[in-house]
Amino acid sequence: MNVLLFPPAFFFAGRTMKPVSCLLLATLLRAAILQELEDPDAITKCTDGYDWDPESQHCKDVNECETIPQACKGEMKCINHFGGYLCLPRSASVINDVSSERPPPPSPPRPRHPHPVPRQSTCPQGYEPDGHGPCVDTDECEYDLHDCQPSQQCINTPGGFHCQCPDGYRKIGTECVDIDECRYRYCQHRCVNSPGSFSCQCEPGFQLASNNRSCVDVNECEMGVPCQQRCFNTYGTFICRCNQGYELDHDGFTCKDVDECSYSTYLCQFQCVNEPGHFSCVCPQGYQQLSTRLCKDVNECETGTHQCTESQNCVNYYGGYRCVEKNRCQEPYMQIAENRCLCPATNPLCRDKPSSIIHRYMSITADRTVPSDIFQIQATSIYPGAYNTFQIRSGNEQGEFYIRQINNISAMLVLARPVTGPREFVLDLEMVTVNTLMNYRSSSVLRLTVFVGAHSF
């Protein structure tokens, strides 16, 4: 049926009527039709606004907007209505309810009762007879006999109706206005209002709980995060960590190798070798690993890894070894013991030579701090009234060494300047013995071979 919005006046069957509400008009119209249908003594002609249609044998509505010239004056527009017409402002709106049924037309003409007896409904307001006597509730919501706003819901009640707002709305005046649930902090993190409802959203790193309002932490480490090595879940996020020997790259996910060798020169005694995730120390040839970073000389003479013959002695030094002949005596000297040569006094060739030569060997590291005591000379024979002096007879042309005499029978060889290796010095350390009472003078030489290693260890 048609529902009128904002009509200033009504025109029914060409006659001006006082303004009435849509509800009252529809109720009166329906009551009139029902009375006409139920009363057998009603008049037999069509009511105003209807004409008899001989083909259908029914009363047919007259379209006054087409049959009456200038039915509405001024700026009013004509709207045909059952049994009449409406004059409305051109700005007024009419909402058509296609689901509502068109009221049945009046009954066909019937013989008029000579003494019509008008009947009045005995049902209270909001009720109507059901055709068999009792009164039944009128469903104003179903027949659109209510004045609820389009934003409201019509709820039928016994004898009437009431208008209410849908869930998520509240009534302000006659209109239903959306409730902004977000103003009441329904959500733990973020609230998004929508017409009649709302939804909760969580910050990154969280997900909605089963109540759709609270947020629970997401364990990204169990969801395939791009951490290359290790992942640690934290509240709302996660962090990547690397294994020992690696460090986190700028992207926060990738791990790159740490070059430990570039951080310090003290990690290894000789050489540091960087490897993925760690480093290792290596030692030069002739050395072995003492610990993770220290190197120790390999004594090939003790381990038997040398290649000296039976006629040779193995002499170890830092980083290697030397094979020397067991008999190193040269004419006019003769060997009287291992590493000891004697020049006989009876041999005229021995007159200006040291009476004896003793061969000794030692090894020192390179870059040794100076001055440094490296070898002590000790007289093996002591004679009463004899006086001993010590000196470097040869091999010290650059002045790397000097003799410091301790007492009458001993002296110390001192390294005076730093020396680098590998290098070899052969020093003749001479002890001169003088006895003034016996007018005696003799000398003996200790031929010391000093091996300087290539490294400071």
FENLINVEN-V910958 format. One record per residue. N is the residue number from 1. RES is the residue in three letters. NEAR is the number of other ideal C-beta (glycine too) atoms within 8 Angstrom. Layout:
N_RES_NEAR / N_RES_NEAR
This chain:
1_MET_10 / 2_ASN_9 / 3_VAL_9 / 4_LEU_10 / 5_LEU_8 / 6_PHE_8 / 7_PRO_10 / 8_PRO_6 / 9_ALA_8 / 10_PHE_11 / 11_PHE_13 / 12_PHE_11 / 13_ALA_8 / 14_GLY_9 / 15_ARG_6 / 16_THR_5 / 17_MET_9 / 18_LYS_3 / 19_PRO_7 / 20_VAL_7 / 21_SER_6 / 22_CYS_8 / 23_LEU_10 / 24_LEU_8 / 25_LEU_10 / 26_ALA_12 / 27_THR_9 / 28_LEU_8 / 29_LEU_11 / 30_ARG_12 / 31_ALA_10 / 32_ALA_9 / 33_ILE_11 / 34_LEU_10 / 35_GLN_11 / 36_GLU_11 / 37_LEU_8 / 38_GLU_8 / 39_ASP_9 / 40_PRO_5 / 41_ASP_8 / 42_ALA_11 / 43_ILE_5 / 44_THR_7 / 45_LYS_6 / 46_CYS_8 / 47_THR_10 / 48_ASP_6 / 49_GLY_11 / 50_TYR_13 / 51_ASP_7 / 52_TRP_11 / 53_ASP_9 / 54_PRO_5 / 55_GLU_4 / 56_SER_6 / 57_GLN_6 / 58_HIS_10 / 59_CYS_13 / 60_LYS_10 / 61_ASP_10 / 62_VAL_8 / 63_ASN_8 / 64_GLU_14 / 65_CYS_10 / 66_GLU_6 / 67_THR_6 / 68_ILE_9 / 69_PRO_3 / 70_GLN_5 / 71_ALA_11 / 72_CYS_9 / 73_LYS_5 / 74_GLY_4 / 75_GLU_5 / 76_MET_10 / 77_LYS_10 / 78_CYS_11 / 79_ILE_11 / 80_ASN_10 / 81_HIS_9 / 82_PHE_8 / 83_GLY_11 / 84_GLY_12 / 85_TYR_15 / 86_LEU_12 / 87_CYS_13 / 88_LEU_13 / 89_PRO_9 / 90_ARG_7 / 91_SER_4 / 92_ALA_11 / 93_SER_6 / 94_VAL_10 / 95_ILE_8 / 96_ASN_5 / 97_ASP_9 / 98_VAL_4 / 99_SER_3 / 100_SER_8 / 101_GLU_4 / 102_ARG_6 / 103_PRO_9 / 104_PRO_5 / 105_PRO_8 / 106_PRO_9 / 107_SER_8 / 108_PRO_7 / 109_PRO_6 / 110_ARG_8 / 111_PRO_4 / 112_ARG_9 / 113_HIS_8 / 114_PRO_3 / 115_HIS_5 / 116_PRO_8 / 117_VAL_6 / 118_PRO_5 / 119_ARG_7 / 120_GLN_4 / 121_SER_8 / 122_THR_5 / 123_CYS_7 / 124_PRO_6 / 125_GLN_5 / 126_GLY_9 / 127_TYR_10 / 128_GLU_11 / 129_PRO_13 / 130_ASP_8 / 131_GLY_4 / 132_HIS_5 / 133_GLY_4 / 134_PRO_6 / 135_CYS_9 / 136_VAL_8 / 137_ASP_8 / 138_THR_9 / 139_ASP_7 / 140_GLU_14 / 141_CYS_10 / 142_GLU_6 / 143_TYR_11 / 144_ASP_11 / 145_LEU_10 / 146_HIS_10 / 147_ASP_6 / 148_CYS_9 / 149_GLN_8 / 150_PRO_5 / 151_SER_7 / 152_GLN_12 / 153_GLN_8 / 154_CYS_11 / 155_ILE_9 / 156_ASN_9 / 157_THR_7 / 158_PRO_5 / 159_GLY_8 / 160_GLY_8 / 161_PHE_12 / 162_HIS_7 / 163_CYS_11 / 164_GLN_8 / 165_CYS_9 / 166_PRO_9 / 167_ASP_5 / 168_GLY_10 / 169_TYR_12 / 170_ARG_7 / 171_LYS_11 / 172_ILE_6 / 173_GLY_4 / 174_THR_4 / 175_GLU_8 / 176_CYS_12 / 177_VAL_8 / 178_ASP_9 / 179_ILE_7 / 180_ASP_7 / 181_GLU_11 / 182_CYS_11 / 183_ARG_5 / 184_TYR_5 / 185_ARG_6 / 186_TYR_9 / 187_CYS_11 / 188_GLN_7 / 189_HIS_9 / 190_ARG_8 / 191_CYS_12 / 192_VAL_9 / 193_ASN_8 / 194_SER_7 / 195_PRO_5 / 196_GLY_8 / 197_SER_8 / 198_PHE_13 / 199_SER_8 / 200_CYS_15 / 201_GLN_9 / 202_CYS_11 / 203_GLU_8 / 204_PRO_6 / 205_GLY_10 / 206_PHE_11 / 207_GLN_7 / 208_LEU_10 / 209_ALA_9 / 210_SER_3 / 211_ASN_5 / 212_ASN_7 / 213_ARG_9 / 214_SER_7 / 215_CYS_12 / 216_VAL_8 / 217_ASP_9 / 218_VAL_8 / 219_ASN_7 / 220_GLU_11 / 221_CYS_10 / 222_GLU_5 / 223_MET_7 / 224_GLY_3 / 225_VAL_10 / 226_PRO_5 / 227_CYS_11 / 228_GLN_8 / 229_GLN_9 / 230_ARG_8 / 231_CYS_11 / 232_PHE_9 / 233_ASN_9 / 234_THR_7 / 235_TYR_5 / 236_GLY_8 / 237_THR_8 / 238_PHE_12 / 239_ILE_7 / 240_CYS_15 / 241_ARG_9 / 242_CYS_10 / 243_ASN_8 / 244_GLN_5 / 245_GLY_10 / 246_TYR_12 / 247_GLU_7 / 248_LEU_11 / 249_ASP_9 / 250_HIS_3 / 251_ASP_5 / 252_GLY_6 / 253_PHE_10 / 254_THR_7 / 255_CYS_11 / 256_LYS_8 / 257_ASP_8 / 258_VAL_7 / 259_ASP_7 / 260_GLU_12 / 261_CYS_10 / 262_SER_5 / 263_TYR_6 / 264_SER_5 / 265_THR_3 / 266_TYR_4 / 267_LEU_11 / 268_CYS_11 / 269_GLN_8 / 270_PHE_11 / 271_GLN_8 / 272_CYS_10 / 273_VAL_9 / 274_ASN_9 / 275_GLU_7 / 276_PRO_5 / 277_GLY_8 / 278_HIS_8 / 279_PHE_12 / 280_SER_7 / 281_CYS_16 / 282_VAL_8 / 283_CYS_11 / 284_PRO_11 / 285_GLN_4 / 286_GLY_9 / 287_TYR_14 / 288_GLN_7 / 289_GLN_10 / 290_LEU_6 / 291_SER_5 / 292_THR_5 / 293_ARG_7 / 294_LEU_10 / 295_CYS_14 / 296_LYS_9 / 297_ASP_10 / 298_VAL_9 / 299_ASN_8 / 300_GLU_13 / 301_CYS_10 / 302_GLU_6 / 303_THR_7 / 304_GLY_5 / 305_THR_5 / 306_HIS_9 / 307_GLN_3 / 308_CYS_9 / 309_THR_5 / 310_GLU_3 / 311_SER_6 / 312_GLN_10 / 313_ASN_10 / 314_CYS_11 / 315_VAL_12 / 316_ASN_11 / 317_TYR_11 / 318_TYR_14 / 319_GLY_13 / 320_GLY_9 / 321_TYR_12 / 322_ARG_9 / 323_CYS_11 / 324_VAL_10 / 325_GLU_7 / 326_LYS_9 / 327_ASN_6 / 328_ARG_9 / 329_CYS_8 / 330_GLN_5 / 331_GLU_4 / 332_PRO_9 / 333_TYR_10 / 334_MET_9 / 335_GLN_10 / 336_ILE_6 / 337_ALA_5 / 338_GLU_6 / 339_ASN_9 / 340_ARG_11 / 341_CYS_14 / 342_LEU_10 / 343_CYS_15 / 344_PRO_8 / 345_ALA_6 / 346_THR_3 / 347_ASN_8 / 348_PRO_4 / 349_LEU_8 / 350_CYS_11 / 351_ARG_5 / 352_ASP_3 / 353_LYS_8 / 354_PRO_9 / 355_SER_10 / 356_SER_10 / 357_ILE_13 / 358_ILE_11 / 359_HIS_11 / 360_ARG_10 / 361_TYR_11 / 362_MET_10 / 363_SER_10 / 364_ILE_13 / 365_THR_11 / 366_ALA_13 / 367_ASP_7 / 368_ARG_11 / 369_THR_4 / 370_VAL_8 / 371_PRO_6 / 372_SER_8 / 373_ASP_10 / 374_ILE_10 / 375_PHE_11 / 376_GLN_9 / 377_ILE_13 / 378_GLN_6 / 379_ALA_11 / 380_THR_3 / 381_SER_4 / 382_ILE_6 / 383_TYR_7 / 384_PRO_4 / 385_GLY_8 / 386_ALA_10 / 387_TYR_9 / 388_ASN_11 / 389_THR_8 / 390_PHE_11 / 391_GLN_8 / 392_ILE_13 / 393_ARG_8 / 394_SER_6 / 395_GLY_9 / 396_ASN_11 / 397_GLU_4 / 398_GLN_5 / 399_GLY_8 / 400_GLU_9 / 401_PHE_13 / 402_TYR_9 / 403_ILE_13 / 404_ARG_8 / 405_GLN_9 / 406_ILE_7 / 407_ASN_5 / 408_ASN_5 / 409_ILE_7 / 410_SER_10 / 411_ALA_11 / 412_MET_12 / 413_LEU_16 / 414_VAL_12 / 415_LEU_14 / 416_ALA_9 / 417_ARG_8 / 418_PRO_7 / 419_VAL_12 / 420_THR_7 / 421_GLY_13 / 422_PRO_10 / 423_ARG_8 / 424_GLU_8 / 425_PHE_12 / 426_VAL_9 / 427_LEU_14 / 428_ASP_12 / 429_LEU_16 / 430_GLU_13 / 431_MET_14 / 432_VAL_11 / 433_THR_14 / 434_VAL_10 / 435_ASN_12 / 436_THR_7 / 437_LEU_5 / 438_MET_6 / 439_ASN_6 / 440_TYR_8 / 441_ARG_8 / 442_SER_7 / 443_SER_10 / 444_SER_12 / 445_VAL_13 / 446_LEU_12 / 447_ARG_12 / 448_LEU_14 / 449_THR_13 / 450_VAL_13 / 451_PHE_16 / 452_VAL_14 / 453_GLY_14 / 454_ALA_8 / 455_HIS_13 / 456_SER_6 / 457_PHE_9
